[in-house]
Amino acid sequence: MMDLLLWGVFPYIVITIFILGHVYRYQKDQFGWTTKSSEFLEKKRLRIGSLLFHWGLLFVFGGHVLGLIIPVGFYNALGITEHMYHVIAIGFGVPAGIAAFAGILLLTYRRISVKRIKATTSASDWVALIFVLVALLSGLIATSFNVDAQGFDYRTTIAPWLRGLFIFNVQPELMQSVPIWFKIHIYCTFALYVVWPFTRLVHAFSFPLRYLRRSYVIYKKRVPTHSTKESL
């Protein structure tokens, strides 16, 4: 019963909050749907931290797609053994995770150390930073416990459980043998998804497609005209 609640019911609660939260935020706070850029207050650490975080996160996300969305049978058909996959996943995933974590640490330190940025940081900004930090840290810890090539293969447990949620084929029994550090990481990401719609993280879903068909902005210099009158 507890497994059904944790791995069969609660995930749908998280997904519902995530989706409806974004709909509500877009309807009620479109002007707040922004990154709230603080670049004009400090640039150097922002540039380094942002590059590390975003590029690292991009590769982390790609690794999760390759490991959780693509079935293990696809890799078997290509002749990629579990050992080969594990070595590739660790080789690319660990540096990407470290880069993303280092980037968010630098961005957090920047917000704490620069007084002007700290003064403009809202409570939701702190929530976003803390939950992203926890999610990345728990992922790195889970990966560090699984560095051994003979480690836990999440492609045969977590992956089919996750894919099953999207087709309403709930299989909580698949999560029974999953190591605790992976379960902690999953629930840390659940917590991140719950707060996501109510923080600046919503900007991840802002795609400026309208710019592709928007007319050019033309700036004209207005030259004042002065009428002179001859004084008689």
NORURKA-V914821 format. One record per residue. RES is the residue in three letters. BURIAL is + if it has 24 or more other ideal C-beta (glycine too) atoms within 12 Angstrom, else -. D_CENTER is the distance of its C-alpha to the mean C-alpha in whole Angstrom. Layout:
res->RES burial->BURIAL d_center->D_CENTER
res->RES burial->BURIAL d_center->D_CENTER
This chain:
res->MET burial->- d_center->31
res->MET burial->- d_center->28
res->ASP burial->- d_center->26
res->LEU burial->- d_center->26
res->LEU burial->- d_center->25
res->LEU burial->+ d_center->22
res->TRP burial->+ d_center->21
res->GLY burial->- d_center->23
res->VAL burial->- d_center->23
res->PHE burial->+ d_center->20
res->PRO burial->+ d_center->17
res->TYR burial->+ d_center->19
res->ILE burial->- d_center->19
res->VAL burial->+ d_center->15
res->ILE burial->- d_center->15
res->THR burial->- d_center->18
res->ILE burial->+ d_center->16
res->PHE burial->+ d_center->13
res->ILE burial->- d_center->15
res->LEU burial->- d_center->18
res->GLY burial->+ d_center->16
res->HIS burial->+ d_center->15
res->VAL burial->- d_center->18
res->TYR burial->- d_center->20
res->ARG burial->+ d_center->18
res->TYR burial->- d_center->18
res->GLN burial->- d_center->22
res->LYS burial->- d_center->23
res->ASP burial->- d_center->21
res->GLN burial->- d_center->20
res->PHE burial->- d_center->21
res->GLY burial->- d_center->18
res->TRP burial->+ d_center->16
res->THR burial->- d_center->15
res->THR burial->- d_center->13
res->LYS burial->- d_center->17
res->SER burial->- d_center->17
res->SER burial->+ d_center->20
res->GLU burial->- d_center->21
res->PHE burial->- d_center->24
res->LEU burial->- d_center->24
res->GLU burial->+ d_center->23
res->LYS burial->- d_center->22
res->LYS burial->- d_center->23
res->ARG burial->+ d_center->20
res->LEU burial->+ d_center->17
res->ARG burial->- d_center->18
res->ILE burial->- d_center->18
res->GLY burial->+ d_center->15
res->SER burial->+ d_center->13
res->LEU burial->- d_center->14
res->LEU burial->+ d_center->13
res->PHE burial->+ d_center->10
res->HIS burial->+ d_center->9
res->TRP burial->- d_center->11
res->GLY burial->+ d_center->10
res->LEU burial->+ d_center->7
res->LEU burial->- d_center->9
res->PHE burial->+ d_center->11
res->VAL burial->+ d_center->9
res->PHE burial->+ d_center->8
res->GLY burial->- d_center->11
res->GLY burial->+ d_center->13
res->HIS burial->+ d_center->12
res->VAL burial->- d_center->13
res->LEU burial->+ d_center->16
res->GLY burial->+ d_center->17
res->LEU burial->+ d_center->16
res->ILE burial->- d_center->17
res->ILE burial->+ d_center->20
res->PRO burial->- d_center->23
res->VAL burial->+ d_center->24
res->GLY burial->- d_center->27
res->PHE burial->- d_center->26
res->TYR burial->+ d_center->26
res->ASN burial->- d_center->29
res->ALA burial->- d_center->31
res->LEU burial->- d_center->30
res->GLY burial->- d_center->31
res->ILE burial->- d_center->28
res->THR burial->- d_center->29
res->GLU burial->- d_center->27
res->HIS burial->- d_center->28
res->MET burial->- d_center->27
res->TYR burial->+ d_center->24
res->HIS burial->+ d_center->23
res->VAL burial->- d_center->24
res->ILE burial->- d_center->22
res->ALA burial->+ d_center->19
res->ILE burial->+ d_center->20
res->GLY burial->- d_center->21
res->PHE burial->+ d_center->18
res->GLY burial->+ d_center->15
res->VAL burial->+ d_center->16
res->PRO burial->- d_center->17
res->ALA burial->+ d_center->13
res->GLY burial->+ d_center->12
res->ILE burial->+ d_center->15
res->ALA burial->+ d_center->14
res->ALA burial->+ d_center->10
res->PHE burial->+ d_center->12
res->ALA burial->+ d_center->15
res->GLY burial->+ d_center->13
res->ILE burial->+ d_center->11
res->LEU burial->+ d_center->15
res->LEU burial->+ d_center->17
res->LEU burial->+ d_center->15
res->THR burial->+ d_center->16
res->TYR burial->- d_center->19
res->ARG burial->+ d_center->19
res->ARG burial->+ d_center->19
res->ILE burial->- d_center->21
res->SER burial->- d_center->24
res->VAL burial->+ d_center->24
res->LYS burial->- d_center->26
res->ARG burial->- d_center->26
res->ILE burial->+ d_center->22
res->LYS burial->- d_center->22
res->ALA burial->- d_center->25
res->THR burial->- d_center->23
res->THR burial->+ d_center->20
res->SER burial->- d_center->19
res->ALA burial->- d_center->19
res->SER burial->- d_center->16
res->ASP burial->+ d_center->14
res->TRP burial->- d_center->15
res->VAL burial->- d_center->14
res->ALA burial->+ d_center->10
res->LEU burial->+ d_center->11
res->ILE burial->+ d_center->13
res->PHE burial->+ d_center->10
res->VAL burial->+ d_center->7
res->LEU burial->+ d_center->11
res->VAL burial->+ d_center->12
res->ALA burial->+ d_center->9
res->LEU burial->+ d_center->9
res->LEU burial->+ d_center->13
res->SER burial->+ d_center->14
res->GLY burial->+ d_center->12
res->LEU burial->+ d_center->15
res->ILE burial->+ d_center->17
res->ALA burial->+ d_center->17
res->THR burial->+ d_center->18
res->SER burial->- d_center->20
res->PHE burial->- d_center->22
res->ASN burial->+ d_center->22
res->VAL burial->- d_center->23
res->ASP burial->- d_center->27
res->ALA burial->- d_center->27
res->GLN burial->- d_center->29
res->GLY burial->- d_center->26
res->PHE burial->+ d_center->24
res->ASP burial->+ d_center->23
res->TYR burial->+ d_center->20
res->ARG burial->+ d_center->21
res->THR burial->+ d_center->24
res->THR burial->+ d_center->23
res->ILE burial->+ d_center->19
res->ALA burial->+ d_center->19
res->PRO burial->+ d_center->22
res->TRP burial->+ d_center->21
res->LEU burial->+ d_center->17
res->ARG burial->+ d_center->19
res->GLY burial->+ d_center->22
res->LEU burial->+ d_center->20
res->PHE burial->- d_center->19
res->ILE burial->- d_center->23
res->PHE burial->- d_center->24
res->ASN burial->- d_center->25
res->VAL burial->+ d_center->25
res->GLN burial->+ d_center->25
res->PRO burial->+ d_center->25
res->GLU burial->- d_center->27
res->LEU burial->+ d_center->25
res->MET burial->+ d_center->23
res->GLN burial->- d_center->27
res->SER burial->- d_center->27
res->VAL burial->+ d_center->23
res->PRO burial->+ d_center->23
res->ILE burial->- d_center->22
res->TRP burial->+ d_center->20
res->PHE burial->+ d_center->18
res->LYS burial->+ d_center->18
res->ILE burial->- d_center->17
res->HIS burial->+ d_center->14
res->ILE burial->+ d_center->13
res->TYR burial->+ d_center->14
res->CYS burial->+ d_center->12
res->THR burial->+ d_center->9
res->PHE burial->+ d_center->12
res->ALA burial->+ d_center->12
res->LEU burial->+ d_center->9
res->TYR burial->+ d_center->9
res->VAL burial->+ d_center->12
res->VAL burial->+ d_center->12
res->TRP burial->+ d_center->9
res->PRO burial->+ d_center->12
res->PHE burial->+ d_center->14
res->THR burial->+ d_center->12
res->ARG burial->+ d_center->11
res->LEU burial->+ d_center->8
res->VAL burial->+ d_center->10
res->HIS burial->- d_center->10
res->ALA burial->+ d_center->8
res->PHE burial->- d_center->10
res->SER burial->- d_center->13
res->PHE burial->- d_center->15
res->PRO burial->- d_center->18
res->LEU burial->- d_center->21
res->ARG burial->- d_center->24
res->TYR burial->- d_center->24
res->LEU burial->- d_center->25
res->ARG burial->- d_center->28
res->ARG burial->- d_center->29
res->SER burial->- d_center->32
res->TYR burial->- d_center->32
res->VAL burial->- d_center->33
res->ILE burial->- d_center->36
res->TYR burial->- d_center->37
res->LYS burial->- d_center->41
res->LYS burial->- d_center->43
res->ARG burial->- d_center->45
res->VAL burial->- d_center->49
res->PRO burial->- d_center->51
res->THR burial->- d_center->54
res->HIS burial->- d_center->57
res->SER burial->- d_center->60
res->THR burial->- d_center->63
res->LYS burial->- d_center->66
res->GLU burial->- d_center->70
res->SER burial->- d_center->71
res->LEU burial->- d_center->75
